[in-house]
Amino acid sequence: MTVPGALERLRAGNSRALLTLLATAGPMSRADLARGTGLSRATVSNLVSTLIGTGQIAETEGRGTPHKGGSGRPPVLLTLSVPRGGVAGVDIGHEHIRVAVADRAGTILVENVTLVDVDAHGAQALDQAASMVLAALRTAEVARADLQAVGMCVPAPLDRRSARVNTGILRGWRNLSPGEELERRLGVPVFVDNDANLGALAELSHGAARGIDDFVHVKLASGLGAGIVLGGRLHRGSTGIAGEIGHVQVGEDGEVCRCGNRGCLETLVAAPRLIALLQPAYDDELSTERIRALDETGDAGVRRVLTDAGRTTGRALADLCNSLNPQAVVVGGPLGTSASLVAGLRDSIDRYAQPDTAAAVSVESGELGDRAEIIGSVALAIARVSARRG
């Protein structure tokens, strides 16, 4: 027999699951919520009725599409109601800090970015991030007391046990817990994740992975990482470092990686390595933006290097696809829109993944570009606030 207290706790947990899914994935039908949470349709229907009654969610005027393109009436979509207050997102990259303030529905009110050396100066970077959040609140005319939470992106693996980043990658962040430090500066809860994971969360809610429950978001930038979404939720692993495909060993006698191992995949395909390979053949100074432009115009050298990088990365992704059987691979980072890179990934997945696995997965560029991480940070803050108050 189920005791009343246990039943209430179960109901509260199921409500939080629905609210979190709506916060991360955006408007969904009742059937989508059932599939995304694993709850029965009857349970979802009862919970939705209660949450509509309490004003936490609402039905939208728009309609969705039947599951998997089937026939039938378009389903009614549900969305989070817009409660009072706001959230902030902080995207800390290796060379920039980007801050956004948004309402509780995720609409960004103010967004600012500044260039700064983040890797060597962790405490100073967090000081500047806090100052930028406060300035953005003033510009957005959101009272500091109305700030509910902050989502923060860091460009390194984050250990869930210690809440600290890998200081081999961020050398100036030793003994720093980014979330605790920014929370102390701002006085509100701060939730932290890495850039590949938050890029995945952004593409899930607002980008190329909308409506896709199982996908891998690959970010190729100064390093290489992947955010894994399974069943509509981020999969972080037991210690928070799932998806670190950049540190798959591809050669025992390769270059020493910043992680301390030798022959890691990212030593061959990270953006600085690709720029170094190409620079001797070009008079003007290369950047990821310049390389991307040369790829679009059909430059033979750039296309060869990017295609090779895609194929090398795709070999590791093929193994991951065999294990996870995702519906899509979404490519992000400054070279994510490169057609040559995407084609190389596709070639290797077709060659090395099981035929049925390869046939099931699409490979495409992300839609959000360099704003993916800030959008993901905002989505993380909203999801945690919604879960806490569900």
Summary of the structure (lengths in Angstrom):
residues: 390
radius of gyration: 21.5
end to end distance: 25.4
largest distance: 76.9
contacts: 1387
relative contact order: 0.13
helix: 47%
strand: 21%
